[in-house]
Amino acid sequence: MPAVKNEVVGTETKRVTRKPTEVLLHGRSGDTRMLIIRYTQEGFDLSDVRDMISISGLYMEHDLVQRITGKSLRTVQRLAKETQPVRLNQQQSTVAFQYAQVLEHAINVFGDQQLAEDWLKKPCKYLEGHIPLELIDNSLGFQVVEDYLTRIEHGVYQ
């Protein structure tokens, strides 16, 4: 269930599907790692992070906004009501991008968002029984999950 929005072109309405990283980057170009680093240093808008989380039933179910921000759900809701945009700090933005990237990579590997989410929430033998979703907020855990997804992608998952 990638982010879908309707776009009117002439007299036609087209459905546009955006990837999790595109939702998070909010239209900014991010082709290189250095650009992504700069964007995380600037900090993502809380509203963009919430939009990215909202495209995944699994991410909504696990209240990832709390995991990313380190703040209670009530505090995040209060911050979201602020009239000025609320920016995450560099660490929070990096963690948000890691979640977006893993979801996107898993969808590409498994070919379907539901299959990707099912994989992300189940203990994984290769990850010593850990649940991939619970490793992503740690930079080393994120790398291990990404590496394993790449191994699956290339058919080397033993």
DSSP file (Angstrom, degrees, kcal/mol; ACC not computed):
  #  RESIDUE AA STRUCTURE BP1 BP2  ACC     N-H-->O    O-->H-N    N-H-->O    O-->H-N    TCO  KAPPA ALPHA  PHI   PSI    X-CA   Y-CA   Z-CA
    1    1 A M              0   0    0      0, 0.0     3,-0.1     0, 0.0   111,-0.0   0.000 360.0 360.0 360.0  58.3    0.0    0.0    0.0
    2    2 A P        -     0   0    0      0, 0.0    17,-0.2     0, 0.0    50,-0.0  -0.174 360.0 -71.2 -57.2 159.2    2.5    2.6   -1.1
    3    3 A A  E     -A   18   0A   0     15,-0.9    15,-3.1    14,-0.1     2,-0.4  -0.307  57.9-166.2 -57.4 128.1    1.4    6.2   -0.8
    4    4 A V  E     +A   17   0A   0     13,-0.2     2,-0.3    -3,-0.1    13,-0.2  -0.966  12.3 171.8-121.6 132.8   -1.2    6.9   -3.4
    5    5 A K  E     -A   16   0A   0     11,-2.2    11,-3.1    -2,-0.4     2,-0.4  -0.982  31.6-119.7-135.8 152.2   -2.4   10.3   -4.5
    6    6 A N  E     -A   15   0A   0     -2,-0.3     2,-0.4     9,-0.2     9,-0.2  -0.768  27.1-167.8 -91.5 134.0   -4.7   11.4   -7.3
    7    7 A E  E     -A   14   0A   0      7,-3.1     7,-3.3    -2,-0.4     2,-0.6  -0.986  13.9-140.6-124.9 127.5   -3.2   13.7   -9.8
    8    8 A V  E     +A   13   0A   0     -2,-0.4     2,-0.5     5,-0.2     5,-0.2  -0.784  20.3 179.2 -92.2 122.6   -5.3   15.6  -12.3
    9    9 A V  E >   -A   12   0A   0      3,-3.2     3,-2.2    -2,-0.6     2,-0.5  -0.950  66.3 -48.4-123.6 107.6   -3.6   15.8  -15.8
   10   10 A G  T 3  S-     0   0    0     -2,-0.5    -2,-0.0     1,-0.3     0, 0.0  -0.563 123.1 -25.2  66.4-118.7   -5.9   17.7  -18.2
   11   11 A T  T 3  S+     0   0    0     -2,-0.5     2,-0.3    -3,-0.1    -1,-0.3   0.367 123.1  91.7-105.1   2.3   -9.3   16.0  -17.8
   12   12 A E  E <   -A    9   0A   0     -3,-2.2    -3,-3.2     2,-0.0     2,-0.6  -0.757  63.3-147.1-101.1 144.0   -7.8   12.7  -16.5
   13   13 A T  E     -A    8   0A   0     -2,-0.3     2,-0.4    -5,-0.2    -5,-0.2  -0.951  20.1-167.3-106.9 121.6   -7.2   11.7  -12.9
   14   14 A K  E     -A    7   0A   0     -7,-3.3    -7,-3.1    -2,-0.6     2,-0.6  -0.852  19.8-128.4-109.1 143.6   -4.2    9.5  -12.5
   15   15 A R  E     -A    6   0A   0     -2,-0.4     2,-0.5    -9,-0.2    -9,-0.2  -0.803  24.6-160.9 -88.6 126.0   -3.3    7.5   -9.4
   16   16 A V  E     -A    5   0A   0    -11,-3.1   -11,-2.2    -2,-0.6     2,-0.5  -0.937   0.9-157.9-112.3 123.6    0.3    8.2   -8.5
   17   17 A T  E     -A    4   0A   0     -2,-0.5     2,-0.4   -13,-0.2   -13,-0.2  -0.873   8.9-162.1-103.6 129.2    2.1    5.7   -6.2
   18   18 A R  E     -A    3   0A   0    -15,-3.1   -15,-0.9    -2,-0.5    -2,-0.0  -0.864  17.1-121.8-112.8 145.8    5.1    6.9   -4.2
   19   19 A K     >  -     0   0    0     -2,-0.4     4,-2.3   -17,-0.2     3,-0.3  -0.408  32.5-106.4 -76.4 157.3    7.8    4.8   -2.6
   20   20 A P  H  > S+     0   0    0      0, 0.0     4,-2.1     0, 0.0     5,-0.2   0.880 121.5  49.7 -53.6 -41.0    8.4    5.2    1.2
   21   21 A T  H  > S+     0   0    0     79,-0.3     4,-2.4     1,-0.2     5,-0.2   0.867 109.0  52.5 -68.6 -33.7   11.6    7.1    0.6
   22   22 A E  H  >>S+     0   0    0     -3,-0.3     4,-1.0     2,-0.2     5,-1.0   0.897 108.8  50.3 -66.3 -39.6    9.9    9.5   -1.8
   23   23 A V  H  <5S+     0   0    0     -4,-2.3     3,-0.4     1,-0.2    -2,-0.2   0.930 113.2  46.3 -62.0 -44.7    7.2   10.2    0.7
   24   24 A L  H  <5S+     0   0    0     -4,-2.1    21,-0.3     1,-0.2    -2,-0.2   0.885 111.7  49.6 -66.5 -40.1    9.8   11.0    3.3
   25   25 A L  H ><5S-     0   0    0     -4,-2.4     3,-1.7    -5,-0.2    -1,-0.2   0.633  98.5-144.2 -76.5 -13.2   11.9   13.2    1.0
   26   26 A H  T 3<5 -     0   0    0     -4,-1.0    -3,-0.2    -3,-0.4     3,-0.1   0.894  68.6 -42.3  52.6  49.6    8.7   15.1    0.1
   27   27 A G  T 3 <S+     0   0    0     -5,-1.0    -1,-0.3     1,-0.3     2,-0.2   0.338 103.4 131.3  86.4  -9.2    9.6   15.7   -3.5
   28   28 A R    <   -     0   0    0     -3,-1.7    -1,-0.3    -6,-0.2     2,-0.2  -0.533  64.6-109.3 -76.1 145.7   13.3   16.6   -2.9
   29   29 A S        +     0   0    0     -2,-0.2    -1,-0.1    -3,-0.1     3,-0.1  -0.518  39.8 172.1 -74.3 142.8   15.7   14.7   -5.2
   30   30 A G        +     0   0    0     -2,-0.2    -1,-0.1     1,-0.1     6,-0.1  -0.276  22.9 137.2-148.2  55.5   17.8   12.2   -3.4
   31   31 A D        +     0   0    0      4,-0.0     2,-0.3     5,-0.0    -1,-0.1   0.743  65.0  53.7 -78.0 -23.4   19.8   10.2   -5.9
   32   32 A T  S  > S-     0   0    0      1,-0.1     4,-1.8    -3,-0.1     3,-0.2  -0.810  79.7-125.0-116.2 154.9   23.0   10.1   -4.0
   33   33 A R  H  > S+     0   0    0     -2,-0.3     4,-2.6     1,-0.2     5,-0.2   0.855 111.3  58.9 -60.7 -35.6   24.0    9.1   -0.5
   34   34 A M  H  > S+     0   0    0      1,-0.2     4,-2.2     2,-0.2    -1,-0.2   0.880 104.7  49.4 -65.5 -36.9   25.5   12.5    0.1
   35   35 A L  H  > S+     0   0    0     -3,-0.2     4,-2.6     2,-0.2    -1,-0.2   0.918 110.5  50.6 -65.6 -42.1   22.2   14.3   -0.6
   36   36 A I  H  X S+     0   0    0     -4,-1.8     4,-2.5     1,-0.2    -2,-0.2   0.914 109.3  51.4 -61.6 -42.3   20.4   11.9    1.8
   37   37 A I  H  X S+     0   0    0     -4,-2.6     4,-2.2     1,-0.2    -1,-0.2   0.928 110.3  48.8 -60.1 -44.6   23.0   12.7    4.4
   38   38 A R  H  X S+     0   0    0     -4,-2.2     4,-2.1     1,-0.2    -2,-0.2   0.918 110.7  50.4 -62.2 -43.1   22.4   16.4    3.9
   39   39 A Y  H  X S+     0   0    0     -4,-2.6     4,-1.6     1,-0.2    -1,-0.2   0.892 111.2  48.2 -63.9 -38.8   18.6   16.0    4.1
   40   40 A T  H  < S+     0   0    0     -4,-2.5    53,-0.3     2,-0.2    -1,-0.2   0.862 109.1  53.8 -70.8 -32.4   18.9   14.0    7.4
   41   41 A Q  H  < S+     0   0    0     -4,-2.2    -2,-0.2     1,-0.2    -1,-0.2   0.887 110.2  47.2 -65.1 -37.8   21.3   16.6    8.8
   42   42 A E  H  < S-     0   0    0     -4,-2.1    -1,-0.2    -5,-0.2    -2,-0.2   0.808 117.8-123.5 -70.6 -29.3   18.6   19.3    8.0
   43   43 A G     <  -     0   0    0     -4,-1.6     2,-0.2    -5,-0.2    46,-0.1   0.394  15.4-100.6  92.1 132.6   16.0   17.0    9.6
   44   44 A F        -     0   0    0     45,-0.3    44,-2.9    -4,-0.2     2,-0.2  -0.516  40.3-102.6 -79.8 151.5   12.8   15.7    8.1
   45   45 A D  B  >  -B   87   0B   0    -21,-0.3     4,-1.9    42,-0.2     3,-0.4  -0.527  24.3-128.8 -69.0 139.7    9.4   17.3    8.8
   46   46 A L  H  > S+     0   0    0     40,-3.4     4,-2.6     1,-0.2     5,-0.2   0.874 109.5  58.2 -56.6 -38.2    7.4   15.3   11.3
   47   47 A S  H  > S+     0   0    0     39,-0.3     4,-2.1     1,-0.2    -1,-0.2   0.873 105.2  49.1 -63.3 -36.6    4.5   15.5    8.9
   48   48 A D  H  > S+     0   0    0     -3,-0.4     4,-2.3     2,-0.2    -1,-0.2   0.881 110.7  50.5 -69.3 -37.7    6.5   13.8    6.2
   49   49 A V  H  X S+     0   0    0     -4,-1.9     4,-2.4     2,-0.2    -2,-0.2   0.923 110.9  48.7 -64.8 -43.9    7.6   11.1    8.7
   50   50 A R  H  X S+     0   0    0     -4,-2.6     4,-2.1     1,-0.2    -2,-0.2   0.887 110.4  51.6 -63.5 -38.4    4.0   10.5    9.7
   51   51 A D  H  X S+     0   0    0     -4,-2.1     4,-0.6     2,-0.2    -2,-0.2   0.909 110.0  49.3 -63.3 -41.9    3.0   10.3    6.0
   52   52 A M  H >< S+     0   0    0     -4,-2.3     3,-1.0     1,-0.2    -2,-0.2   0.923 112.3  47.6 -63.2 -44.0    5.7    7.7    5.4
   53   53 A I  H >< S+     0   0    0     -4,-2.4     3,-1.8     1,-0.2     7,-0.3   0.867 103.2  63.6 -64.5 -36.0    4.6    5.6    8.4
   54   54 A S  H 3< S+     0   0    0     -4,-2.1    -1,-0.2     1,-0.3    -2,-0.2   0.644  89.3  67.5 -67.9 -14.0    1.0    5.8    7.3
   55   55 A I  T << S+     0   0    0     -3,-1.0     2,-0.5    -4,-0.6    -1,-0.3   0.572  95.8  64.8 -81.7  -6.0    1.6    3.9    4.1
   56   56 A S    <>  -     0   0    0     -3,-1.8     4,-2.4    -4,-0.2     5,-0.2  -0.960  62.4-160.7-122.8 120.0    2.4    0.8    6.0
   57   57 A G  H  > S+     0   0    0     -2,-0.5     4,-2.6     1,-0.2    -1,-0.2   0.896  99.1  52.1 -58.9 -40.3   -0.2   -1.1    8.2
   58   58 A L  H  > S+     0   0    0      2,-0.2     4,-1.7     1,-0.2    -1,-0.2   0.920 109.5  47.9 -62.6 -45.0    2.7   -2.7   10.0
   59   59 A Y  H  4>S+     0   0    0      2,-0.2     5,-1.8     1,-0.2     6,-0.2   0.879 113.9  47.3 -66.2 -37.6    4.4    0.6   10.7
   60   60 A M  H ><5S+     0   0    0     -4,-2.4     3,-1.6    -7,-0.3    -2,-0.2   0.925 110.0  53.6 -66.4 -44.0    1.2    2.1   12.0
   61   61 A E  H 3<5S+     0   0    0     -4,-2.6    -2,-0.2     1,-0.3    -1,-0.2   0.818 110.8  46.0 -60.8 -33.4    0.5   -1.0   14.1
   62   62 A H  T 3<5S-     0   0    0     -4,-1.7    -1,-0.3    -5,-0.2     5,-0.2   0.242 105.7-125.8 -97.3  12.9    3.9   -0.7   15.8
   63   63 A D  T X>5 +     0   0    0     -3,-1.6     3,-1.4     1,-0.1     4,-1.0   0.901  38.2 177.0  45.7  54.2    3.6    3.1   16.5
   64   64 A L  H 3>< +     0   0    0     -5,-1.8     4,-2.9     1,-0.3     5,-0.3   0.751  68.3  73.0 -63.1 -23.7    7.0    3.7   14.7
   65   65 A V  H 3> S+     0   0    0      1,-0.2     4,-2.2    -6,-0.2     6,-0.4   0.875  99.0  48.5 -59.4 -34.1    6.6    7.4   15.2
   66   66 A Q  H <> S+     0   0    0     -3,-1.4     4,-2.6     2,-0.2     5,-0.4   0.908 111.5  48.6 -69.1 -42.4    7.4    6.8   18.9
   67   67 A R  H  < S+     0   0    0     -4,-1.0    -2,-0.2    -5,-0.2    -1,-0.2   0.884 115.2  45.1 -64.0 -39.0   10.4    4.6   18.0
   68   68 A I  H  < S+     0   0    0     -4,-2.9    -2,-0.2     1,-0.2    -1,-0.2   0.920 123.7  31.8 -72.3 -45.0   11.8    7.2   15.6
   69   69 A T  H  < S-     0   0    0     -4,-2.2    -2,-0.2    -5,-0.3    -3,-0.2   0.741  92.5-134.3 -88.1 -24.1   11.3   10.3   17.8
   70   70 A G     <  +     0   0    0     -4,-2.6     2,-0.3     1,-0.3    -3,-0.1   0.669  69.2 116.5  75.4  15.6   11.8    8.7   21.2
   71   71 A K  S    S-     0   0    0     -6,-0.4    -1,-0.3    -5,-0.4    -2,-0.2  -0.816  72.5 -97.4-116.7 156.4    8.7   10.6   22.4
   72   72 A S     >  -     0   0    0     -2,-0.3     4,-2.4     1,-0.1     5,-0.2  -0.260  34.4-112.3 -67.4 158.7    5.3    9.4   23.6
   73   73 A L  H  > S+     0   0    0      1,-0.2     4,-2.5     2,-0.2     5,-0.2   0.883 118.9  54.2 -58.9 -39.5    2.4    9.2   21.2
   74   74 A R  H  > S+     0   0    0      2,-0.2     4,-2.2     1,-0.2    -1,-0.2   0.911 108.5  48.1 -62.2 -44.0    0.7   12.0   23.1
   75   75 A T  H  > S+     0   0    0      2,-0.2     4,-2.7     1,-0.2    -2,-0.2   0.910 111.6  50.0 -63.9 -42.3    3.7   14.3   22.7
   76   76 A V  H  X S+     0   0    0     -4,-2.4     4,-2.3     2,-0.2    -2,-0.2   0.909 110.0  50.6 -63.3 -41.5    4.0   13.5   19.0
   77   77 A Q  H  X S+     0   0    0     -4,-2.5     4,-0.8     2,-0.2    -1,-0.2   0.906 111.4  48.5 -62.5 -40.8    0.3   14.3   18.6
   78   78 A R  H >< S+     0   0    0     -4,-2.2     3,-0.8     1,-0.2     4,-0.3   0.926 111.6  49.1 -64.6 -44.4    0.8   17.6   20.4
   79   79 A L  H >< S+     0   0    0     -4,-2.7     3,-1.5     1,-0.2    -2,-0.2   0.868 104.9  59.1 -62.0 -36.9    3.8   18.5   18.2
   80   80 A A  H 3< S+     0   0    0     -4,-2.3    -1,-0.2     1,-0.3    -2,-0.2   0.748 100.1  57.6 -65.6 -22.8    1.8   17.6   15.1
   81   81 A K  T << S+     0   0    0     -4,-0.8    -1,-0.3    -3,-0.8    -2,-0.2   0.535  79.9 118.2 -85.1  -6.5   -0.7   20.3   16.0
   82   82 A E    <   -     0   0    0     -3,-1.5     4,-0.1    -4,-0.3    -3,-0.0  -0.254  67.4-134.9 -59.1 146.7    1.9   23.0   16.1
   83   83 A T  S    S+     0   0    0      2,-0.1    -1,-0.1     0, 0.0     3,-0.0   0.835  90.4  63.7 -74.4 -32.0    1.4   25.8   13.6
   84   84 A Q  S    S-     0   0    0      1,-0.1    -2,-0.1     0, 0.0     2,-0.0  -0.693 102.9 -97.5 -89.2 144.7    5.0   25.8   12.5
   85   85 A P        -     0   0    0      0, 0.0     2,-0.5     0, 0.0    -1,-0.1  -0.352  36.2-134.6 -59.8 139.9    6.4   22.6   10.9
   86   86 A V        -     0   0    0     -4,-0.1   -40,-3.4    -7,-0.1     2,-0.4  -0.868  18.1-155.0-100.7 125.5    8.3   20.4   13.4
   87   87 A R  B     -B   45   0B   0     -2,-0.5   -42,-0.2   -42,-0.2     2,-0.2  -0.805   9.6-132.5-102.0 140.7   11.6   19.1   12.3
   88   88 A L        -     0   0    0    -44,-2.9   -19,-0.0    -2,-0.4     2,-0.0  -0.492  29.1-109.0 -80.0 158.3   13.2   15.9   13.6
   89   89 A N     >  -     0   0    0     -2,-0.2     4,-2.6   -46,-0.1   -45,-0.3  -0.252  38.7 -92.0 -79.3 177.6   16.9   16.0   14.6
   90   90 A Q  H  > S+     0   0    0      1,-0.2     4,-2.3   -49,-0.2     5,-0.2   0.907 124.7  47.4 -60.1 -45.7   19.6   14.3   12.6
   91   91 A Q  H  > S+     0   0    0      2,-0.2     4,-2.3     1,-0.2    -1,-0.2   0.934 113.7  47.2 -63.6 -46.5   19.5   11.0   14.5
   92   92 A Q  H  > S+     0   0    0      1,-0.2     4,-2.4     2,-0.2    -1,-0.2   0.903 112.7  50.3 -61.0 -41.5   15.7   10.8   14.3
   93   93 A S  H  X S+     0   0    0     -4,-2.6     4,-2.3   -53,-0.3    -1,-0.2   0.880 109.0  51.6 -65.4 -38.7   15.7   11.6   10.6
   94   94 A T  H  X S+     0   0    0     -4,-2.3     4,-2.2    -5,-0.2    -1,-0.2   0.924 110.7  47.8 -63.7 -44.4   18.3    9.0   10.0
   95   95 A V  H  X S+     0   0    0     -4,-2.3     4,-2.2     2,-0.2    -2,-0.2   0.908 110.5  52.2 -63.8 -42.1   16.2    6.3   11.7
   96   96 A A  H  X S+     0   0    0     -4,-2.4     4,-2.2     1,-0.2    -1,-0.2   0.918 110.0  48.9 -59.3 -43.5   13.1    7.4    9.8
   97   97 A F  H  X S+     0   0    0     -4,-2.3     4,-2.9     1,-0.2    -1,-0.2   0.880 107.4  55.4 -65.5 -37.2   15.0    7.0    6.5
   98   98 A Q  H  X S+     0   0    0     -4,-2.2     4,-2.5     2,-0.2     5,-0.2   0.928 108.6  47.6 -60.6 -44.9   16.3    3.6    7.6
   99   99 A Y  H  X S+     0   0    0     -4,-2.2     4,-2.2     2,-0.2    -2,-0.2   0.918 113.6  47.9 -62.2 -42.9   12.7    2.4    8.1
  100  100 A A  H  X S+     0   0    0     -4,-2.2     4,-2.3     1,-0.2   -79,-0.3   0.922 113.2  47.9 -62.9 -44.2   11.6    3.9    4.8
  101  101 A Q  H  X S+     0   0    0     -4,-2.9     4,-2.7     2,-0.2    -2,-0.2   0.904 111.4  48.9 -66.9 -42.2   14.6    2.3    3.0
  102  102 A V  H  X S+     0   0    0     -4,-2.5     4,-3.0     2,-0.2     5,-0.2   0.927 111.9  49.0 -64.8 -43.9   14.1   -1.2    4.5
  103  103 A L  H  X S+     0   0    0     -4,-2.2     4,-2.3    -5,-0.2    -2,-0.2   0.939 113.8  46.7 -60.1 -45.8   10.3   -1.2    3.7
  104  104 A E  H  X S+     0   0    0     -4,-2.3     4,-2.1     2,-0.2    -2,-0.2   0.917 113.9  47.4 -61.8 -44.9   11.1   -0.2    0.1
  105  105 A H  H  X S+     0   0    0     -4,-2.7     4,-2.4     1,-0.2    -2,-0.2   0.918 111.8  50.2 -64.0 -44.0   13.9   -2.8   -0.3
  106  106 A A  H  X S+     0   0    0     -4,-3.0     4,-2.9     1,-0.2     6,-0.3   0.886 109.0  51.8 -63.6 -39.1   11.7   -5.5    1.2
  107  107 A I  H  X S+     0   0    0     -4,-2.3     4,-1.9    -5,-0.2     5,-0.2   0.919 111.3  48.1 -62.5 -42.7    8.8   -4.6   -1.2
  108  108 A N  H  < S+     0   0    0     -4,-2.1    -2,-0.2     2,-0.2    -1,-0.2   0.899 115.2  45.1 -63.7 -40.4   11.3   -4.9   -4.1
  109  109 A V  H  < S+     0   0    0     -4,-2.4    -2,-0.2     1,-0.2    -1,-0.2   0.925 122.8  33.6 -70.4 -45.7   12.6   -8.2   -2.9
  110  110 A F  H  < S-     0   0    0     -4,-2.9    -2,-0.2    -5,-0.2    -1,-0.2   0.587  99.3-132.2 -91.8 -10.8    9.3   -9.9   -2.1
  111  111 A G  S  < S+     0   0    0     -4,-1.9     2,-0.3    -5,-0.3    -3,-0.1   0.463  79.3  62.5  80.7   0.6    7.3   -8.2   -4.9
  112  112 A D  S  > S-     0   0    0     -6,-0.3     4,-2.2    -5,-0.2     5,-0.1  -0.975  74.8-132.4-159.7 139.4    4.4   -7.1   -2.7
  113  113 A Q  H  > S+     0   0    0     -2,-0.3     4,-2.8     1,-0.2     5,-0.2   0.893 107.3  52.8 -65.0 -39.6    4.0   -4.9    0.3
  114  114 A Q  H  > S+     0   0    0      1,-0.2     4,-2.4     2,-0.2    -1,-0.2   0.923 110.9  46.7 -64.0 -42.8    2.0   -7.4    2.3
  115  115 A L  H  > S+     0   0    0      2,-0.2     4,-2.1     1,-0.2    -1,-0.2   0.901 112.6  51.1 -63.3 -40.0    4.6  -10.1    1.9
  116  116 A A  H  X S+     0   0    0     -4,-2.2     4,-2.3     2,-0.2    -2,-0.2   0.929 111.4  46.5 -62.1 -46.1    7.3   -7.6    2.8
  117  117 A E  H  X S+     0   0    0     -4,-2.8     4,-1.3     1,-0.2    -2,-0.2   0.881 109.6  54.4 -65.8 -37.8    5.5   -6.6    6.0
  118  118 A D  H  < S+     0   0    0     -4,-2.4     4,-0.5    -5,-0.2     3,-0.3   0.917 110.8  46.3 -60.4 -42.3    4.9  -10.2    6.9
  119  119 A W  H >< S+     0   0    0     -4,-2.1     3,-1.0     1,-0.2    -2,-0.2   0.906 109.0  55.3 -65.8 -41.7    8.6  -10.9    6.6
  120  120 A L  H 3< S+     0   0    0     -4,-2.3    13,-2.4     1,-0.2    14,-0.3   0.747 109.3  46.5 -64.6 -24.5    9.5   -7.8    8.6
  121  121 A K  T 3< S+     0   0    0     -4,-1.3    -1,-0.2    -3,-0.3    -2,-0.2   0.468  97.4  82.4-101.1  -0.9    7.4   -8.8   11.6
  122  122 A K  S <  S-     0   0    0     -3,-1.0    11,-0.1    -4,-0.5     7,-0.1  -0.804  87.6 -99.3-107.4 145.9    8.4  -12.4   12.0
  123  123 A P        -     0   0    0      0, 0.0     2,-0.5     0, 0.0     8,-0.2  -0.303  39.5-144.8 -56.8 142.9   11.5  -13.8   13.7
  124  124 A C    > > -     0   0    0      6,-2.2     5,-2.5     1,-0.1     3,-0.6  -0.956  12.2-149.6-120.9 125.1   14.2  -14.6   11.2
  125  125 A K  G > 5S+     0   0    0     -2,-0.5     3,-1.6     1,-0.2    -1,-0.1   0.902 100.8  54.1 -57.5 -43.8   16.6  -17.6   11.6
  126  126 A Y  G 3 5S+     0   0    0      1,-0.3    -1,-0.2     2,-0.2    32,-0.0   0.803 106.2  53.4 -62.6 -28.7   19.4  -15.7    9.8
  127  127 A L  G X 5S-     0   0    0     -3,-0.6     3,-1.7     3,-0.2    -1,-0.3  -0.012 126.6-101.0 -96.3  28.8   19.0  -12.9   12.2
  128  128 A E  T < 5S-     0   0    0     -3,-1.6    -3,-0.2     1,-0.3    -2,-0.2   0.831  79.3 -52.4  55.4  37.4   19.4  -15.3   15.2
  129  129 A G  T 3 <S+     0   0    0     -5,-2.5    -1,-0.3     1,-0.3    -4,-0.2   0.449 103.1 138.5  83.2   0.5   15.7  -15.3   15.8
  130  130 A H    <   -     0   0    0     -3,-1.7    -6,-2.2    -6,-0.5    -1,-0.3  -0.412  58.8-114.6 -76.3 155.5   15.4  -11.5   15.9
  131  131 A I    >   -     0   0    0     -8,-0.2     3,-1.4     1,-0.1     4,-0.5  -0.810  19.4-138.5 -89.6 122.9   12.5   -9.7   14.2
  132  132 A P  G >> S+     0   0    0      0, 0.0     3,-1.9     0, 0.0     4,-0.9   0.871 100.7  59.1 -50.4 -43.2   13.8   -7.5   11.4
  133  133 A L  G 34 S+     0   0    0    -13,-2.4     3,-0.4     1,-0.3     4,-0.3   0.829 102.5  54.2 -56.0 -33.7   11.5   -4.6   12.3
  134  134 A E  G <4 S+     0   0    0     -3,-1.4    -1,-0.3   -14,-0.3     7,-0.1   0.514 106.6  51.7 -82.1  -4.6   13.0   -4.5   15.8
  135  135 A L  T X4 S+     0   0    0     -3,-1.9     3,-1.5    -4,-0.5     7,-0.4   0.628  86.1  83.1-101.2 -17.4   16.6   -4.1   14.5
  136  136 A I  T 3< S+     0   0    0     -4,-0.9     6,-0.2    -3,-0.4    -2,-0.1   0.778  80.0  62.3 -66.2 -30.9   16.1   -1.2   12.0
  137  137 A D  T 3  S+     0   0    0     -4,-0.3     2,-0.5     4,-0.1    -1,-0.3   0.592  93.6  74.3 -75.2  -7.2   16.4    1.7   14.5
  138  138 A N  S <> S-     0   0    0     -3,-1.5     4,-3.2     1,-0.1     5,-0.2  -0.903  83.5-136.0-103.0 131.9   20.0    0.6   15.3
  139  139 A S  H  > S+     0   0    0     -2,-0.5     4,-1.8     1,-0.2    -1,-0.1   0.866 105.8  44.6 -59.7 -37.7   22.5    1.5   12.6
  140  140 A L  H  > S+     0   0    0      2,-0.2     4,-2.1     1,-0.2    -1,-0.2   0.905 114.3  49.3 -71.5 -40.7   24.2   -1.9   12.8
  141  141 A G  H  > S+     0   0    0     -6,-0.2     4,-2.4     1,-0.2    -5,-0.2   0.904 109.2  53.1 -62.5 -41.6   20.9   -3.7   12.9
  142  142 A F  H  X S+     0   0    0     -4,-3.2     4,-2.7    -7,-0.4    -1,-0.2   0.922 109.2  48.9 -57.5 -45.8   19.7   -1.8    9.9
  143  143 A Q  H  X S+     0   0    0     -4,-1.8     4,-2.7    -5,-0.2    -1,-0.2   0.889 110.1  51.0 -64.7 -39.4   22.8   -2.8    8.0
  144  144 A V  H  X S+     0   0    0     -4,-2.1     4,-2.3     2,-0.2    -1,-0.2   0.920 112.2  46.7 -63.9 -44.0   22.3   -6.5    8.9
  145  145 A V  H  X S+     0   0    0     -4,-2.4     4,-2.5     2,-0.2    -2,-0.2   0.928 113.9  47.9 -63.9 -45.5   18.7   -6.4    7.7
  146  146 A E  H  X S+     0   0    0     -4,-2.7     4,-2.2     1,-0.2    -2,-0.2   0.915 111.4  50.9 -61.2 -43.5   19.7   -4.6    4.5
  147  147 A D  H  X S+     0   0    0     -4,-2.7     4,-2.1     1,-0.2    -1,-0.2   0.911 111.0  48.3 -61.1 -42.5   22.5   -7.1    3.9
  148  148 A Y  H  X S+     0   0    0     -4,-2.3     4,-2.6     2,-0.2    -1,-0.2   0.904 109.1  52.5 -67.7 -39.7   20.1  -10.1    4.4
  149  149 A L  H  X S+     0   0    0     -4,-2.5     4,-2.6     1,-0.2    -1,-0.2   0.901 109.5  50.6 -59.8 -39.5   17.5   -8.6    2.1
  150  150 A T  H  X S+     0   0    0     -4,-2.2     4,-1.7     2,-0.2    -2,-0.2   0.895 108.9  51.3 -65.1 -39.7   20.3   -8.2   -0.6
  151  151 A R  H  <>S+     0   0    0     -4,-2.1     5,-3.3     2,-0.2     4,-0.3   0.922 111.3  47.2 -62.9 -43.6   21.3  -11.9    0.0
  152  152 A I  H ><5S+     0   0    0     -4,-2.6     3,-1.5     3,-0.2    -2,-0.2   0.926 109.1  55.2 -61.3 -44.4   17.6  -12.9   -0.5
  153  153 A E  H 3<5S+     0   0    0     -4,-2.6    -1,-0.2     1,-0.3    -2,-0.2   0.849 113.3  41.2 -56.3 -37.2   17.4  -10.8   -3.6
  154  154 A H  T 3<5S-     0   0    0     -4,-1.7    -1,-0.3    -5,-0.1    -2,-0.2   0.340 118.1-109.9 -96.5   5.7   20.4  -12.6   -5.1
  155  155 A G  T < 5S+     0   0    0     -3,-1.5     2,-0.5    -4,-0.3    -3,-0.2   0.722  84.5 118.2  76.7  21.3   19.3  -16.0   -3.9
  156  156 A V      < +     0   0    0     -5,-3.3    -1,-0.1    -6,-0.2    -3,-0.1  -0.710  23.0 134.4-118.9  77.2   22.0  -16.4   -1.3
  157  157 A Y              0   0    0     -2,-0.5    -1,-0.1     1,-0.2   -31,-0.1   0.045 360.0 360.0-119.5  28.7   20.1  -16.7    1.9
  158  158 A Q              0   0    0     -7,-0.1    -1,-0.2    -3,-0.1    -2,-0.0   0.386 360.0 360.0-107.4 360.0   21.7  -19.7    3.7
